[in-house]
């Protein structure tokens, strides 16, 4: 169960709000990005199929058809 802060934001959401998507990508094993693109290393992708937008906090894997915040 997620604990809520006084403002209603969960602890997990508060932590994630402070972390850039590109940092998560790198921490999980992704190589250095070229601009805002990189390979889908988790599925052995070799093209720049993943787009990461730190300003919006989102990513999209065009080859795999998945993404999220």
C-alpha positions in Angstrom: 0.0 0.0 0.0 1.3 3.5 -0.8 1.5 6.0 1.9 0.0 9.4 1.1 1.5 12.8 2.0 -0.7 15.6 3.3 -1.2 16.8 -0.3 -2.4 13.4 -1.4 0.8 12.5 -3.3 2.2 9.0 -2.7 5.8 8.6 -1.5 6.5 6.7 -4.8 5.1 9.5 -6.9 7.1 12.1 -5.0 10.3 10.1 -5.6 9.6 9.5 -9.3 8.8 13.2 -9.8 12.4 14.0 -8.9 14.1 11.5 -11.2 14.6 12.0 -14.9 13.4 9.2 -17.3 16.9 9.2 -18.8 18.5 8.5 -15.4 16.2 5.5 -15.0 17.1 4.3 -18.5 20.8 4.5 -17.7 20.5 3.0 -14.3 18.7 0.0 -15.7 21.6 -0.6 -18.1 20.9 1.6 -21.1 23.8 3.0 -23.0 24.5 6.7 -23.5 21.7 8.4 -25.4 22.2 10.1 -28.7 20.2 13.2 -28.3 17.0 11.8 -26.8 17.2 8.4 -28.5 18.7 5.1 -27.6 18.3 1.3 -28.2 15.8 -0.9 -26.5 18.5 -2.8 -24.6 16.0 -4.9 -22.7 14.9 -6.6 -25.9 18.4 -6.5 -27.5 17.3 -3.7 -29.9 20.2 -2.3 -31.9 18.5 0.8 -33.5 17.6 4.1 -31.8 14.0 3.0 -31.3 13.5 4.5 -27.9 12.7 8.1 -27.5 13.0 9.7 -24.0 11.6 13.1 -23.0 12.8 14.2 -19.6 10.8 17.4 -19.8 7.5 15.5 -20.0 8.8 12.5 -18.0 7.9 10.0 -20.7 9.5 7.4 -23.0 8.3 5.5 -26.1 9.8 2.3 -27.7 8.7 2.7 -31.3 10.0 -0.8 -32.2 8.2 -2.5 -29.4 5.1 -0.3 -29.4 5.2 0.5 -25.7 5.9 3.5 -23.5 4.9 5.3 -20.4 5.6 7.8 -17.7 
